[in-house]
Amino acid sequence: MSLDHAATKPHERLAAALTDDMAAVNAMIAARMASEHAPRIPEVTAHLVNAGGKRLRPMLTLAAARLCGYDGPYHIHLAATVEFIHTATLLHDDVVDESDKRRGRPTANLLWDNTSSVLVGDYLFARSFQLMVETGNLRVLDILANAAATIAEGEVLQMTAARNTRTTEDTYLKVVRGKTAALFSAATQVGGVIAAAPEDQVAALFAYGDALGIAFQIVDDLLDWQGDAGIGKNTGDDFREGKMTLPVIRAIAAGDEGERAFWVRTLEKRSQEAADLDHARDLLARHGTLDSTRADALMWAAQAKASLDALPDAPIRTMLADLADYVVARLV
Amino acid sequence: MSLDHAATKPHERLAAALTDDMAAVNAMIAARMASEHAPRIPEVTAHLVNAGGKRLRPMLTLAAARLCGYDGPYHIHLAATVEFIHTATLLHDDVVDESDKRRGRPTANLLWDNTSSVLVGDYLFARSFQLMVETGNLRVLDILANAAATIAEGEVLQMTAARNTRTTEDTYLKVVRGKTAALFSAATQVGGVIAAAPEDQVAALFAYGDALGIAFQIVDDLLDWQGDAGIGKNTGDDFREGKMTLPVIRAIAAGDEGERAFWVRTLEKRSQEAADLDHARDLLARHGTLDSTRADALMWAAQAKASLDALPDAPIRTMLADLADYVVARLV
């Protein structure tokens, strides 16, 4: 892989800088997703794990640990832990969302069944837990246990907020922290903790992961409205499912009574007609909420970069800063 | 509550002996199932937690800790942990089984939806994990992480073994250890570990929980065939769902070609007619497999009692022995 700055993306540069570590993580994932007794488990897991995800979250753990000078073995366990937690939540999400596509491929619940997705997700979650126990580091366990609770709570909150046109920006931010930022911030934070980094660096790593995750999710939600040929995501899915994301929450808040009735009909009652998606886009444009949401994403990315100041000045730190830019660059 | 031996059941005597501890466990469960942001979580959890279960598993943890002389605070955390893991698996089981009744009440997935069951289960699992991290005991974390993986693996194995008439007794035992015995044995073992009991006692507690759990599950599977007015379970459910339990596995192994064709049609192809359940019962009777399965349950209960020899001679030990008898007494 070329290391030429202009030719590569920041996550590719991170992967190149962490080649040996990532190989060790992939080997550990392959070894630990095996099950002697239940071959269905590695089948389902491999479908997701080999689906060509960028392994962003484990890479964040490795990068944080290396940036803080770690040279022990346990950043590998923690990176694999983080990827297993992520994979487990994807499996459960697909059941919850009744999805049929993920990363452009059929979802596990479509290829097998909901039962497999639920149970294999549980298995991976238990496996992730075994991996982190092996580090013998109670603080790392505490951070990851709290992240797991925040993730699940965020998912429940998202479910109960869906189709509720009274959802606030505050609730949206809680959902985003739960579904995305909690695992990003835990991934970076445990990298610092396992390296026994000073507290200000651990705090900076948490702040970076948190802001990066929020930027990442806001961008994802924006792309559902404005589209992006590269990601293979159908635009308008969130509208059809009644998901309350920032552009909509702001448009509802700024809208008049007639607009409010439109949102109640389409999102709460889910009575949607062919022209409704375009009309919804018009309303977002009228109130400038795609632009204001984009501004929020840029602000969070800037905040992520600023958090890095407390960390050692090294090539990996630059890549992490570039990653924050890259996450929002998808919007342009 | 009367403590008169003849008038009470062993789990009631255990509950009476552990009244203060159980009150502390119930208070901790109530406090930890709360969610500031997502009220759906305590709603769903309370439906199950308050449904009048016997709290058998947390009681085993408390009993084991007390029997080994523990006087610290963490047996309460561990008992609550065990109950949360149990509740989380019940929630996920109901999705998997598409059940509509549990303990005679509508299941959570019927009252709310599958999504709530999956996500609230995940939340309780994360909560259980936070509780055990609070004990600061890495060995306890290791035992419970392994139990969680065994439970999930057993559930997947059960799913892939269902409707497979080639399922062996060995696979059945693995499923039983996963779905039931792994949590029983972890519950008793961590009670000993938190009390810093000698290794032979910790091993004895594991062996007791393992054998008790196996006896418990074999009895449950038997009652699905022979019925028991007291448990509110529909007999014949396992036959209709194609679950491969010990009486059927043995009848298939002992049957001739015609019988085998019957089992393949009814269990594998699930083409069942009105008279098939009675015919299946006739085949079990012909090969004496209800009796031989009952003998196995009694053997496991005896093994559970024998394991107790290594533990201090105290009233709680007698109650645990009586509990092993009681589990199989449901059969008489």
Interface residues (C-beta under 8 A of the other chain):
Chain A: S35 H37 A38 P39 R40 I41 T89 H92 V95 V96 N114 T115 S116 V118 L119 V120 D122 Y123 F125 A126 R127 F129 Q130 V133 G136 L138 L141 D142 A145 N146 A148 A149 I151 A152 E153 E155 V156 L157 M159 T160 T171 K174
Chain B: S35 H37 A38 P39 R40 I41 T89 H92 V95 V96 N114 T115 S116 V118 L119 V120 D122 Y123 F125 A126 R127 F129 Q130 V133 G136 L138 L141 D142 A145 N146 A148 A149 I151 A152 E153 E155 V156 L157 M159 T160 T171 K174
